Amino acid sequence: MFKDKKIVFSGVQPSGTLTIGNYLGAIRNFTAFPEDHHCYYCVVDEHAITVRQVPAELRRRTYETLALYIACGLDPEKNTLFVQSHVSEHAELAWILNCYTMFGELSRMTQFKDKSAKHADNINAGLFTYPSLMAADILLYQTDLVPVGSDQKQHLELSRDIAMRFNGVYSDTFTVPEPYIPEAGARIMSLADPTKKMSKSDENENAVVRILDDRDAIIRKFKRAVTDSGSEVRRGEGKDGVGNLMSIYSAFTGKTDVEIEREFEGRGYGEFKAAVGEACADALAPVKAEFDRLMGDKKYLEDVMAKGAAEAKQNAARTMSKVRRKIGFIEARRPF
Ligand code: AQP
């Protein structure tokens, strides 16, 4: 398909208040693409219902996630910002791609294994076929690059396999996307258990630092972060907690591991944790202020959603029409 710009697509689920994992692993990098790229950033509410959500909270978080996109620097005039359920082609293509995704492939997804263990009372088909919907999100826009944290790498590889399989059967239909994973911040770990990924749906508030936490809460949470019985700021065996704090400090300050080790030599964990908290709080303060302002203007957020959905739909409809034709569906005449 002819494209005059490289296409970027990514999304975040409104399944909780976003964490610094979502910020450093994904959203912060959404602003990294120059003007010769067209960027689509979606609030993926259809993905969020693979886990039971309280309807009023899902609605509020959908507004919040969009407001956070803008507060983190995404200009709605330069990027297509929209809500997944406003563009029905996502669900439509997901169904079709389900028929080109193998049971064995879906069974190997670690997120499915983790989430089904965590939500044993609700192992629904949507949780299982989540990667086909993610493939649809990406392939609908003929996406070249997908900025994600490293936890999404496996899903992205499956999207590539689905695209190649479909292209192999029907000739070139989809662009095969590449992941765009940041060097610093690709996998931020829980502050309470540094062997586990930091997740917005974690029920332990001390495990997660949220983008919207106030300064005191951020500093307190870092002070309580689990480390080890030593005192040296460096990476090593049994030092997952310190290593995680070094990754966070590095992502916020741009300092290398060697610079961090030198800066905190002989100063102990207390001072180090305080510095990580300060660096994080300083970086997030302007985001929070802009978020508060945007949440006071719901009409503006709804205008952004409407404009974004119209732009996205136009391009999604083009891919869908091609897909329908290739697989042998008769294009419906409108109006009918
Ligand atoms: N801990 C993390 N470190 C770096 N990147 C992360 N991402 C998530 N957690 C981390 C990246 O954030 C983007 C949006 O994630 P998502 O909303 O699609 O779902 P997720 O990966 O399942 O994130 P959570 O926070 O763990 O959500 P819940 O708790 O609802 O499952 C993705 O690019 C992801 O890589």
Residues whose N, C-alpha, C, O or C-beta is under 5 A from the ligand:
A	BS01	AQP	G11 V12 Q13 S15 G21 N22 G25 A26 P147 V148 G149 S150 D151 Q152 G185 A186 R187 I188 M189 K197 M198 S199 K200 S201 D202
